[in-house]
Amino acid sequence: MYRIIKRNQIADNIYEFWINAPHVTKTGRAGQFVVIRIDEHGERIPLTISATKGEDVRIVFMAVGKTTQQLAALEEGESIRDIAGPLGTPSEVKKWGRCAVIGGGVGIACLPILARELKAAGNEVTGIIGARNEGLLLLEDELREACDELVICTDDGSKGHHGYPADILKEMVADKALDAVWIIGPAIMMKITSFATLDTDVRTFVSLNPIMVDGTGMCGSCRVTIGGETKFACVDGPEFDAHQVDWDELMNRQRTYTGQEKESLEHYHEHKCECGEHQ
């Protein structure tokens, strides 16, 4: 069992958990993830490593489906059943030169550990974060400290640049001031943002989030097409060359179990109501 050391709600429906998991923190790196299972009857879900401190690992998630809502309901001092990890291939951190790390929505939570590793390797790092509104922005102070520069974007203009991270990236590309870019967020955001470097020699990485079950390459559910070849996001990724990703296939596969996910969430809330009535 893995104890929840700290629990915070850090934005609208978004939660930060610090969990004691020394086997993860011992070797966990930027770009890697864990697969958690809340209890013996629960499903396995992948969550990116956001930070490590001592023997504790941080995960950040939005409570949208059955399992993430169940996870969000846990309190400090409670435990979850399993944490497998670190899994996946770490980010390609080396001395690139000038780097941009770009996060959208909950993907912002993946940036601090990456920015710190890039800085430690001697890079100049610009952080660019975007959300629908100010209430969904995450970890601003931490990112200001981790990056040389931080640019904030909101779709509605409630804070920072009124627009999208892609706008800022296009400006940086036009200035010919970039050597490598990481983009992490919803698939459509990563696809559109990566267009800014499509006709350049700027290395552009994205962290893919397909459906995943075991996280070890055995089930094949996380298969993606990269440069015309089948890859498994859990062992070959999750980071890939943005310009080689078959985005339409990825997004179609992400919708495979939409009906079942809705049904599972409805059953979860029905069960909660029944339990409440019997108390």
Residue frames as qw, qx, qy, qz and C-alpha x, y, z in Angstrom:
[[0.000, 0.888, 0.460, 0.000, 0.00, 0.00, 0.00],
 [0.437, 0.233, 0.027, 0.868, 1.21, 3.51, -0.84],
 [0.193, -0.689, -0.519, 0.467, 0.30, 6.32, 1.54],
 [0.210, 0.799, 0.256, 0.503, -0.90, 9.73, 0.41],
 [0.504, -0.200, -0.318, 0.778, 1.44, 12.19, 2.11],
 [0.045, 0.404, 0.113, -0.907, -0.13, 15.40, 0.81],
 [0.244, 0.534, 0.753, 0.296, -3.30, 16.24, -1.11],
 [0.027, 0.463, 0.100, -0.880, -4.26, 19.61, -2.59],
 [0.469, 0.703, 0.520, 0.123, -6.84, 20.87, -5.02],
 [0.410, -0.350, 0.178, 0.823, -4.70, 23.23, -7.09],
 [0.184, 0.105, -0.360, -0.909, -7.22, 24.39, -9.73],
 [0.707, 0.088, 0.085, -0.697, -10.79, 23.78, -10.83],
 [0.966, 0.062, 0.080, -0.238, -11.29, 20.02, -10.46],
 [0.687, 0.504, -0.460, 0.251, -7.51, 19.41, -10.60],
 [0.764, -0.633, 0.104, -0.068, -5.66, 17.69, -7.76],
 [0.352, 0.646, -0.628, 0.253, -2.06, 17.32, -6.64],
 [0.909, -0.406, 0.008, -0.091, -1.09, 14.19, -4.67],
 [0.145, 0.650, -0.726, 0.174, 2.26, 13.44, -3.09],
 [0.961, -0.153, -0.070, -0.219, 2.51, 9.67, -2.56],
 [0.407, -0.636, 0.654, 0.032, 5.22, 7.74, -0.74],
 [0.941, 0.320, 0.102, -0.029, 6.74, 5.47, -3.40],
 [0.359, -0.740, 0.474, 0.314, 10.52, 5.15, -2.95],
 [0.666, 0.056, 0.653, 0.357, 10.89, 2.63, -5.79],
 [0.433, 0.803, 0.353, 0.209, 9.60, 5.32, -8.18],
 [0.063, -0.991, 0.108, 0.041, 11.63, 8.25, -6.87],
 [0.706, -0.438, 0.414, 0.371, 14.90, 6.31, -6.84],
 [0.442, -0.055, 0.604, 0.661, 15.23, 6.40, -10.64],
 [0.324, 0.762, 0.559, -0.040, 12.20, 8.36, -11.91],
 [0.320, -0.162, 0.275, 0.892, 13.00, 10.94, -14.60],
 [0.352, 0.478, 0.019, -0.804, 11.26, 13.59, -16.64],
 [0.487, 0.279, -0.579, -0.591, 8.97, 12.11, -19.27],
 [0.250, -0.024, -0.967, 0.046, 8.29, 8.91, -17.36],
 [0.591, -0.333, -0.118, -0.725, 5.02, 7.84, -15.76],
 [0.189, -0.103, 0.906, -0.365, 3.47, 5.50, -13.22],
 [0.515, -0.258, -0.634, -0.515, 0.47, 3.21, -13.46],
 [0.210, -0.177, 0.654, -0.705, -1.71, 3.28, -10.37],
 [0.484, -0.345, -0.737, -0.320, -4.54, 1.11, -9.08],
 [0.350, -0.547, 0.226, -0.726, -6.60, 2.46, -6.22],
 [0.660, -0.267, 0.586, -0.387, -7.79, -0.89, -4.88],
 [0.368, -0.141, 0.900, 0.185, -7.88, -4.56, -5.84],
 [0.472, 0.562, 0.678, -0.036, -11.01, -4.02, -7.94],
 [0.142, 0.841, -0.002, -0.522, -9.83, -0.84, -9.66],
 [0.761, 0.611, 0.089, 0.200, -8.66, -0.18, -13.19],
 [0.639, -0.281, 0.126, 0.705, -5.07, 0.76, -13.97],
 [0.296, 0.937, 0.174, 0.068, -4.48, 4.34, -15.08],
 [0.682, 0.134, -0.040, 0.718, -1.23, 6.00, -16.23],
 [0.143, -0.981, -0.125, 0.037, -0.18, 9.32, -14.69],
 [0.585, 0.598, -0.236, 0.494, 2.96, 11.26, -15.56],
 [0.629, -0.401, -0.311, 0.589, 5.59, 11.89, -12.90],
 [0.070, 0.943, 0.157, 0.284, 5.28, 15.61, -12.10],
 [0.003, 0.778, -0.483, 0.401, 8.00, 15.81, -9.44],
 [0.828, -0.204, -0.484, 0.196, 9.91, 13.77, -6.88],
 [0.141, -0.749, 0.378, -0.526, 11.10, 14.72, -3.42],
 [0.375, -0.401, 0.770, -0.325, 12.91, 12.25, -1.23],
 [0.173, 0.062, 0.981, 0.058, 10.79, 9.10, -1.28],
 [0.377, 0.585, 0.548, -0.465, 7.62, 10.88, -2.46],
 [0.235, 0.160, 0.635, 0.719, 6.34, 11.22, -6.01],
 [0.295, 0.427, 0.256, -0.816, 3.88, 13.87, -7.20],
 [0.189, 0.349, 0.800, 0.450, 1.02, 13.15, -9.56],
 [0.232, 0.334, 0.149, -0.901, -1.43, 15.77, -10.86],
 [0.071, 0.272, 0.891, 0.356, -4.75, 14.85, -12.45],
 [0.403, -0.072, -0.064, -0.910, -8.17, 16.17, -13.39],
 [0.317, 0.147, 0.876, -0.334, -11.11, 14.33, -11.82],
 [0.449, 0.245, -0.326, -0.795, -13.21, 13.59, -14.90],
 [0.665, 0.021, -0.673, -0.323, -13.84, 9.83, -15.02],
 [0.835, -0.456, -0.247, -0.186, -14.76, 7.16, -12.51],
 [0.832, -0.125, -0.277, 0.465, -11.23, 6.32, -11.37],
 [0.314, 0.328, -0.169, 0.875, -9.93, 9.90, -11.18],
 [0.444, -0.587, -0.062, -0.674, -13.02, 10.98, -9.22],
 [0.884, -0.391, -0.254, 0.016, -12.54, 8.03, -6.87],
 [0.684, 0.089, -0.252, 0.679, -8.88, 9.00, -6.47],
 [0.029, 0.514, -0.056, 0.855, -9.76, 12.64, -5.79],
 [0.652, -0.595, -0.200, -0.426, -12.07, 11.52, -2.97],
 [0.816, -0.184, -0.389, 0.385, -9.15, 10.05, -1.00],
 [0.275, -0.949, 0.059, -0.146, -7.66, 12.03, 1.86],
 [0.215, 0.670, -0.633, 0.323, -4.17, 12.55, 3.26],
 [0.411, -0.366, 0.746, -0.376, -3.09, 9.51, 5.26],
 [0.886, 0.217, 0.303, -0.276, -5.12, 7.09, 3.15],
 [0.341, -0.403, 0.748, 0.401, -3.42, 4.70, 0.74],
 [0.740, 0.433, -0.225, -0.463, -3.73, 3.35, -2.77],
 [0.963, -0.091, 0.251, -0.038, -3.15, -0.30, -3.63],
 [0.816, 0.063, 0.322, 0.476, -0.51, -0.22, -6.37],
 [0.204, 0.909, -0.201, -0.301, 1.97, 2.09, -8.07],
 [0.865, 0.110, 0.313, 0.377, 4.01, 0.56, -10.89],
 [0.375, 0.903, -0.045, 0.205, 6.92, 2.58, -12.17],
 [0.250, 0.646, -0.119, -0.711, 8.86, 4.44, -13.24],
 [0.683, 0.342, 0.626, 0.156, 7.67, 3.38, -16.70],
 [0.482, 0.863, 0.147, 0.040, 8.41, 4.64, -20.20],
 [0.703, 0.218, 0.005, 0.677, 11.51, 6.19, -21.72],
 [0.277, -0.683, -0.205, 0.644, 12.83, 9.39, -20.11],
 [0.341, 0.928, 0.062, -0.137, 12.89, 12.68, -22.00],
 [0.790, 0.313, 0.021, 0.526, 15.90, 13.20, -24.27],
 [0.264, -0.960, 0.027, 0.091, 17.68, 15.64, -22.00],
 [0.745, 0.005, 0.098, 0.660, 21.05, 16.95, -23.17],
 [0.139, -0.581, 0.010, 0.802, 22.60, 20.32, -23.98],
 [0.469, 0.624, 0.577, 0.241, 20.35, 21.45, -26.83],
 [0.240, 0.240, 0.107, 0.935, 20.80, 25.21, -26.45],
 [0.331, -0.011, 0.213, -0.919, 17.56, 27.16, -26.20],
 [0.123, -0.249, -0.957, -0.087, 14.54, 25.05, -25.31],
 [0.463, -0.204, 0.021, -0.863, 10.82, 25.63, -24.90],
 [0.057, -0.185, -0.964, 0.181, 8.61, 23.48, -22.70],
 [0.383, -0.128, -0.213, -0.890, 4.93, 23.94, -23.48],
 [0.009, 0.204, 0.938, -0.280, 2.01, 22.69, -21.42],
 [0.404, -0.244, -0.309, -0.826, -1.73, 22.78, -21.97],
 [0.779, -0.403, -0.223, -0.426, -4.28, 22.02, -19.26],
 [0.846, -0.499, 0.187, -0.019, -3.15, 19.25, -16.90],
 [0.850, 0.342, -0.062, 0.396, -0.12, 18.75, -19.15],
 [0.028, 0.865, -0.264, 0.425, 1.38, 21.80, -17.44],
 [0.735, -0.602, 0.274, -0.148, 2.08, 19.59, -14.42],
 [0.948, 0.095, 0.109, 0.282, 4.63, 17.60, -16.43],
 [0.450, 0.806, -0.099, 0.372, 6.83, 20.64, -17.09],
 [0.345, -0.877, 0.306, -0.138, 8.62, 21.46, -13.81],
 [0.815, -0.329, 0.438, 0.188, 10.65, 18.24, -13.63],
 [0.744, 0.468, 0.278, 0.387, 11.54, 18.56, -17.32],
 [0.157, 0.940, -0.068, 0.295, 12.51, 22.22, -17.06],
 [0.533, -0.761, 0.370, -0.002, 14.78, 21.50, -14.10],
 [0.847, -0.074, 0.431, 0.301, 16.54, 18.64, -15.90],
 [0.581, 0.686, 0.194, 0.392, 17.04, 20.77, -19.02],
 [0.102, -0.956, 0.184, -0.205, 18.44, 23.63, -16.94],
 [0.714, -0.554, 0.413, 0.112, 20.80, 21.26, -15.15],
 [0.810, 0.200, 0.398, 0.381, 22.08, 20.12, -18.56],
 [0.356, -0.320, 0.198, 0.855, 23.02, 23.71, -19.41],
 [0.166, 0.505, 0.638, 0.558, 20.05, 24.82, -21.49],
 [0.163, 0.063, 0.158, -0.972, 18.15, 28.10, -21.55],
 [0.016, -0.379, -0.923, -0.059, 14.51, 27.20, -20.92],
 [0.315, -0.066, -0.035, -0.946, 11.36, 29.13, -21.78],
 [0.141, 0.306, 0.914, -0.224, 8.11, 27.82, -20.31],
 [0.338, -0.054, -0.297, -0.891, 4.83, 28.43, -22.12],
 [0.084, 0.249, 0.926, -0.272, 1.60, 27.37, -20.44],
 [0.328, -0.108, -0.331, -0.878, -1.97, 27.62, -21.62],
 [0.080, 0.315, 0.896, -0.302, -5.43, 26.94, -20.27],
 [0.021, 0.654, 0.648, 0.389, -9.03, 27.83, -21.08],
 [0.219, -0.881, -0.098, -0.407, -9.08, 30.36, -18.23],
 [0.023, 0.667, -0.546, 0.506, -7.08, 31.61, -15.26],
 [0.738, -0.384, 0.349, -0.432, -8.74, 29.10, -12.93],
 [0.992, 0.113, 0.054, 0.002, -7.18, 26.17, -14.80],
 [0.417, 0.729, -0.465, 0.281, -3.58, 27.42, -14.75],
 [0.912, -0.380, -0.124, 0.095, -1.23, 25.26, -12.69],
 [0.818, -0.302, 0.046, 0.487, 2.07, 25.56, -10.83],
 [0.343, 0.896, 0.022, 0.281, 2.92, 29.08, -12.04],
 [0.316, -0.879, 0.350, -0.070, 5.30, 29.95, -9.19],
 [0.804, -0.271, 0.492, 0.195, 7.11, 26.63, -9.45],
 [0.732, 0.488, 0.324, 0.350, 7.56, 27.04, -13.19],
 [0.123, 0.970, -0.108, 0.177, 8.82, 30.62, -12.86],
 [0.507, -0.713, 0.481, 0.045, 11.54, 29.28, -10.61],
 [0.811, -0.033, 0.544, 0.213, 12.35, 26.31, -12.85],
 [0.616, 0.600, 0.347, 0.375, 12.48, 28.25, -16.16],
 [0.376, -0.078, 0.050, 0.922, 14.46, 31.27, -17.35],
 [0.278, 0.045, -0.124, -0.951, 11.22, 32.77, -18.65],
 [0.190, 0.360, 0.902, -0.146, 7.54, 31.88, -18.30],
 [0.252, -0.007, -0.318, -0.914, 4.79, 32.96, -20.70],
 [0.293, 0.300, 0.809, -0.412, 1.14, 32.49, -19.70],
 [0.242, -0.050, -0.552, -0.796, -1.70, 32.11, -22.21],
 [0.341, 0.300, 0.764, -0.458, -5.45, 31.85, -21.66],
 [0.205, 0.403, 0.764, 0.461, -8.11, 31.19, -24.27],
 [0.071, -0.842, -0.526, -0.096, -10.41, 33.83, -22.76],
 [0.283, 0.635, -0.109, 0.710, -7.72, 36.42, -21.99],
 [0.602, -0.763, -0.189, -0.143, -8.31, 36.26, -18.23],
 [0.552, -0.727, 0.299, 0.278, -4.55, 36.16, -17.64],
 [0.497, -0.326, 0.587, 0.550, -1.46, 36.68, -19.77],
 [0.069, 0.194, -0.614, -0.762, -1.56, 36.40, -23.55],
 [0.665, 0.321, 0.349, -0.577, -5.09, 36.25, -24.96],
 [0.677, 0.491, -0.447, -0.318, -4.62, 33.23, -27.19],
 [0.997, -0.074, -0.008, -0.030, -2.74, 29.97, -27.40],
 [0.620, -0.556, 0.423, 0.357, 0.77, 28.65, -26.74],
 [0.701, 0.358, 0.453, 0.420, 1.08, 28.06, -30.49],
 [0.198, 0.960, 0.102, 0.168, 1.02, 31.86, -30.96],
 [0.375, -0.848, 0.360, 0.103, 4.08, 32.30, -28.74],
 [0.757, -0.153, 0.547, 0.322, 5.89, 29.35, -30.30],
 [0.595, 0.671, 0.324, 0.301, 5.37, 30.80, -33.78],
 [0.001, 0.987, -0.135, 0.087, 7.00, 34.04, -32.64],
 [0.576, -0.619, 0.503, 0.176, 9.98, 32.19, -31.22],
 [0.765, 0.194, 0.521, 0.324, 10.39, 30.16, -34.40],
 [0.408, 0.870, 0.173, 0.215, 10.23, 33.34, -36.49],
 [0.188, -0.929, 0.319, -0.026, 13.05, 34.76, -34.39],
 [0.787, 0.364, -0.475, 0.148, 15.07, 31.59, -35.09],
 [0.141, -0.624, 0.557, -0.530, 15.72, 31.30, -31.37],
 [0.839, -0.241, 0.325, -0.365, 14.95, 27.65, -30.64],
 [0.170, 0.448, -0.868, -0.130, 16.75, 24.32, -30.72],
 [0.254, -0.155, -0.955, -0.010, 14.27, 21.92, -29.09],
 [0.482, -0.231, 0.051, -0.843, 10.62, 21.96, -27.99],
 [0.081, -0.174, -0.967, 0.167, 8.49, 19.76, -25.76],
 [0.457, -0.188, -0.149, -0.856, 4.68, 19.98, -25.99],
 [0.148, -0.152, -0.949, 0.235, 2.48, 18.23, -23.42],
 [0.390, 0.165, 0.291, -0.858, -1.30, 18.44, -23.22],
 [0.731, 0.374, 0.460, -0.338, -4.47, 17.29, -24.99],
 [0.650, 0.114, 0.602, 0.449, -3.81, 15.58, -28.33],
 [0.370, 0.809, 0.373, 0.263, -5.45, 18.29, -30.41],
 [0.186, -0.966, 0.130, 0.126, -3.42, 20.97, -28.63],
 [0.588, -0.444, 0.538, 0.410, -0.16, 19.08, -29.21],
 [0.606, 0.410, 0.568, 0.376, -1.02, 18.51, -32.88],
 [0.228, 0.927, 0.235, 0.181, -1.85, 22.15, -33.61],
 [0.331, -0.895, 0.234, 0.186, 1.03, 23.59, -31.58],
 [0.690, -0.249, 0.534, 0.421, 3.55, 21.31, -33.28],
 [0.577, 0.692, 0.355, 0.249, 2.64, 22.80, -36.67],
 [0.061, -0.985, 0.116, 0.114, 4.65, 25.87, -35.65],
 [0.327, -0.649, 0.632, 0.267, 7.91, 23.93, -36.09],
 [0.871, 0.288, 0.392, -0.065, 6.83, 21.67, -38.96],
 [0.695, 0.675, 0.015, 0.247, 9.00, 23.30, -41.64],
 [0.087, -0.877, 0.433, -0.190, 11.99, 23.90, -39.41],
 [0.657, 0.244, -0.678, 0.221, 14.88, 21.86, -38.02],
 [0.326, -0.460, 0.495, -0.661, 13.71, 22.42, -34.42],
 [0.309, -0.059, -0.947, 0.067, 13.42, 19.06, -32.68],
 [0.505, -0.257, 0.067, -0.821, 9.86, 18.82, -31.39],
 [0.199, -0.035, -0.964, 0.174, 8.75, 16.22, -28.87],
 [0.594, -0.326, -0.079, -0.731, 5.23, 15.39, -27.70],
 [0.149, -0.133, 0.909, -0.365, 4.11, 13.14, -24.86],
 [0.493, -0.123, -0.602, -0.616, 1.34, 10.87, -26.14],
 [0.361, -0.096, 0.671, -0.640, -1.57, 9.72, -23.99],
 [0.560, -0.019, -0.647, -0.517, -3.31, 6.80, -25.73],
 [0.862, -0.356, 0.004, -0.362, -5.42, 4.23, -23.92],
 [0.311, 0.480, -0.780, 0.255, -3.08, 2.16, -21.76],
 [0.859, -0.376, -0.230, -0.260, -3.59, -0.92, -19.58],
 [0.899, -0.319, -0.126, 0.272, -0.47, -2.67, -18.31],
 [0.075, -0.969, 0.226, 0.064, 2.20, -0.11, -19.20],
 [0.550, -0.501, 0.622, 0.245, 4.83, -2.74, -20.08],
 [0.268, 0.469, -0.624, -0.565, 4.22, -3.37, -23.79],
 [0.214, 0.015, 0.976, -0.025, 2.31, -6.63, -23.31],
 [0.403, 0.524, 0.659, -0.360, -1.30, -5.65, -24.04],
 [0.329, 0.196, 0.568, 0.729, -0.76, -3.47, -27.11],
 [0.054, 0.813, 0.576, -0.073, -3.61, -1.11, -26.27],
 [0.151, -0.847, 0.022, 0.510, -1.34, 1.95, -26.39],
 [0.615, 0.118, 0.500, 0.598, -0.14, 1.38, -29.94],
 [0.191, 0.857, 0.039, -0.477, 0.44, 4.48, -32.01],
 [0.773, 0.453, 0.249, 0.369, 1.75, 5.07, -35.52],
 [0.250, -0.844, 0.206, 0.428, 5.00, 7.03, -35.70],
 [0.073, 0.608, -0.607, -0.506, 6.52, 7.67, -39.10],
 [0.724, 0.241, -0.461, -0.453, 4.40, 4.89, -40.56],
 [0.468, 0.132, -0.851, 0.197, 5.56, 2.33, -37.99],
 [0.681, -0.594, -0.328, -0.275, 3.63, 0.87, -35.05],
 [0.262, 0.348, -0.623, 0.651, 5.05, 1.81, -31.66],
 [0.533, -0.595, -0.598, 0.064, 3.87, 1.24, -28.09],
 [0.069, -0.838, 0.084, -0.535, 3.64, 4.48, -26.13],
 [0.745, -0.655, 0.065, -0.106, 4.37, 2.72, -22.84],
 [0.829, -0.308, 0.260, 0.387, 7.79, 1.33, -23.79],
 [0.578, 0.371, 0.279, 0.671, 8.84, 3.18, -26.96],
 [0.022, -0.704, -0.101, -0.703, 7.55, 6.51, -25.60],
 [0.299, 0.730, 0.594, -0.160, 5.57, 8.21, -24.29],
 [0.058, 0.801, -0.142, -0.578, 7.60, 10.95, -26.02],
 [0.687, 0.304, 0.539, 0.381, 7.87, 10.92, -29.81],
 [0.189, -0.085, 0.327, 0.922, 8.78, 13.22, -32.69],
 [0.356, 0.501, 0.421, -0.667, 5.68, 15.41, -33.07],
 [0.407, 0.536, -0.343, -0.655, 6.01, 15.57, -36.84],
 [0.223, 0.187, -0.927, -0.235, 5.93, 11.79, -37.21],
 [0.280, 0.169, 0.806, -0.493, 2.73, 11.14, -35.21],
 [0.177, -0.350, -0.736, -0.551, -0.46, 9.93, -36.90],
 [0.159, -0.029, 0.427, -0.890, -2.65, 12.32, -34.93],
 [0.647, -0.051, -0.241, -0.721, -5.99, 11.29, -36.46],
 [0.707, -0.048, -0.705, -0.018, -5.41, 7.66, -35.52],
 [0.257, 0.033, -0.671, 0.695, -4.39, 8.62, -31.98],
 [0.323, -0.017, 0.249, -0.913, -7.48, 10.75, -31.39],
 [0.721, -0.040, -0.439, -0.535, -9.81, 8.14, -32.89],
 [0.630, -0.035, -0.749, 0.202, -8.37, 5.45, -30.61],
 [0.040, 0.084, -0.549, 0.831, -8.74, 7.70, -27.56],
 [0.547, -0.030, 0.057, -0.835, -12.51, 7.68, -28.17],
 [0.410, 0.050, -0.886, -0.209, -12.78, 3.87, -28.36],
 [0.351, -0.335, -0.839, 0.247, -14.34, 3.38, -24.93],
 [0.131, -0.237, 0.089, -0.959, -16.24, 6.65, -24.50],
 [0.669, -0.339, -0.358, -0.556, -19.55, 4.84, -23.94],
 [0.776, -0.234, -0.547, 0.210, -18.12, 2.41, -21.41],
 [0.334, 0.086, -0.387, 0.855, -16.37, 5.23, -19.55],
 [0.356, -0.313, -0.043, -0.879, -19.65, 7.14, -19.24],
 [0.786, -0.312, -0.441, -0.300, -21.46, 4.02, -18.03],
 [0.666, -0.080, -0.551, 0.496, -18.74, 3.29, -15.45],
 [0.077, 0.179, -0.278, 0.941, -18.98, 6.83, -14.07],
 [0.570, -0.331, -0.207, -0.723, -22.78, 6.60, -13.82],
 [0.816, -0.252, -0.520, 0.001, -22.54, 3.29, -11.91],
 [0.472, 0.059, -0.485, 0.734, -19.96, 4.81, -9.57],
 [0.185, -0.228, 0.160, -0.943, -22.25, 7.72, -8.67],
 [0.729, -0.299, -0.371, -0.491, -25.25, 5.39, -8.29],
 [0.747, -0.147, -0.578, 0.293, -23.26, 3.25, -5.88],
 [0.221, 0.133, -0.387, 0.885, -22.20, 6.33, -3.89],
 [0.455, -0.298, -0.071, -0.836, -25.86, 7.41, -3.60],
 [0.812, -0.252, -0.483, -0.207, -26.93, 3.95, -2.46],
 [0.610, -0.050, -0.556, 0.562, -24.20, 3.83, 0.16],
 [0.009, -0.219, 0.230, -0.948, -25.16, 7.27, 1.39],
 [0.621, -0.325, -0.250, -0.668, -28.80, 6.27, 1.78],
 [0.830, -0.222, -0.511, 0.018, -27.86, 3.25, 3.88],
 [0.400, 0.188, -0.516, 0.734, -25.74, 5.21, 6.34]]
